[in-house]
């Protein structure tokens, strides 16, 4: 419902303007009462015109309009919606003072131009997503979806509970569970597979062979193995790319020479095994052992025997434990049960942090605060012999 113009009750009206029998009203009261009556009559007239589908009286400049007064302006009817009087403010949609009104705002009926009647017979098509849809619109859309489908016997679509036999023939036809299961079983038993629409008994062989590993093929001494092929033919297999698969595990393609695991550039991060038999070639130069520590110290830090943990940073008066190693060639006690552990170099060459400088051939003795110092004398706290001259850090042979 739209905002309504206020109409005064009869008793309030005569009380306010002194129009009782036997009383004399002032000229100002009489003039004001006439204006009030005219406004109320004009409101009734405007409402009746809107209900009849017509325009109410036109908006005028220099006229003060109160809350609820109706006007017509540029083809639309409006109501004044503010509590104060408005003058010289022409109405428009979105105005802070005026609100557009319609016939439906003053009747119990719906505006036929803004709603769909329950018994509507006027052609109408929704254009926006949230417009109401007519029965004809829904029927036409559903008919379009099912156009060309046999909705009775299911010839042109697959039901979820289908039991009749069906075999796809086109590349984009739906496949049944039986078709997929049969295809996998046929391939597993050495049969053919379909590539596109062509039946090919060697379809896998026509792929880029270098991207596949061949399993259970006989190479090198008629052994079963797995290999990377560099081409489609048997002779394209490089012997060093082949590993035998046996009941005892993986074996190299030939005795003594062996196959490679990894390469100088492509290394495995970790290799775990219970036993290792063979030669070790390592880029690092020391053998180290893990000890419980209070902190994780940097490589080259001089460590001493601790009180709360096995080792800690060396201080004067401590007994020497060794030097922290970062990348040993061989690590002992690597599965130590400790919250924090460090590796201490036992043999080999490692960097050692020193105070000042050292020359090749100097003894490096533990000094204080995790540092060493060059000396010409060997002591019980000697770490090793300097083998590279330098300042701040030098290579030491343990």
MOLINJO-V279646 format. One record per backbone hydrogen bond with DSSP energy under -0.5 kcal/mol. CO is the residue of the C=O (numbers start at 1). NH is the residue of the N-H. Records with the same first field share a line. If there is no record, write none. Layout:
BEGIN
CO = NH  NH
END
This chain:
BEGIN
9 = 13
10 = 14
11 = 15
12 = 16
13 = 17
14 = 18  19
20 = 23
23 = 25
26 = 30
27 = 31
28 = 32
29 = 33
30 = 34
31 = 35
32 = 36
33 = 37
34 = 38
35 = 39
36 = 40
37 = 41
38 = 42
39 = 43
40 = 44
41 = 45
42 = 46
43 = 47
44 = 48
45 = 49
46 = 50
47 = 51
48 = 52
49 = 54
50 = 53
57 = 72
60 = 63
63 = 65
65 = 86
66 = 69
67 = 6
68 = 5
69 = 80
71 = 78
72 = 59
73 = 76
76 = 73
77 = 101
78 = 71
79 = 99
80 = 68
86 = 65
88 = 90
92 = 95
97 = 81
99 = 79
101 = 77
102 = 105
103 = 106
104 = 107
105 = 2
111 = 114  115
115 = 117
117 = 120
128 = 131
134 = 138
135 = 139
136 = 140
137 = 141
138 = 142
139 = 143
140 = 144
141 = 145
142 = 146
144 = 147
146 = 149
149 = 151
150 = 154
154 = 157
157 = 159
159 = 162
170 = 173
176 = 180
177 = 181
178 = 182
179 = 183
180 = 184
181 = 185
182 = 186
183 = 187
184 = 188
185 = 189
186 = 191
187 = 190
193 = 195  200
194 = 196
195 = 198
198 = 195  200
200 = 193  203
202 = 206
203 = 206
204 = 207
207 = 209
208 = 211
209 = 212  229
212 = 229
214 = 227
217 = 219  225
219 = 223
220 = 223
223 = 219
224 = 245
225 = 217
226 = 243
227 = 214
228 = 238
233 = 236
234 = 237
236 = 230
238 = 241
239 = 242
240 = 260
241 = 228
242 = 253
243 = 226
244 = 246  251
246 = 249
249 = 246
251 = 244
254 = 258
255 = 257
260 = 262
265 = 267
266 = 263
279 = 281
280 = 282
285 = 349
286 = 329  330
287 = 346  347
288 = 332
289 = 344
291 = 342
292 = 311
295 = 297
298 = 301
300 = 353
301 = 324
302 = 314
303 = 321  322
304 = 312
310 = 306
311 = 294
312 = 304
314 = 370
315 = 318
319 = 305
322 = 303
323 = 345
324 = 300
325 = 343
330 = 288
332 = 290
333 = 336
336 = 338
340 = 293
342 = 291
343 = 325
344 = 289
347 = 287
348 = 398
350 = 396
352 = 394
353 = 372
354 = 356
356 = 392
358 = 390
359 = 362
362 = 386
363 = 365  375
364 = 383  384
365 = 373
368 = 371
370 = 302
371 = 367  368
372 = 355
373 = 365
375 = 363
379 = 382
381 = 366
384 = 364
385 = 397
386 = 361
390 = 358
391 = 393
392 = 354
394 = 352
395 = 387  388
396 = 350  398
397 = 385
END
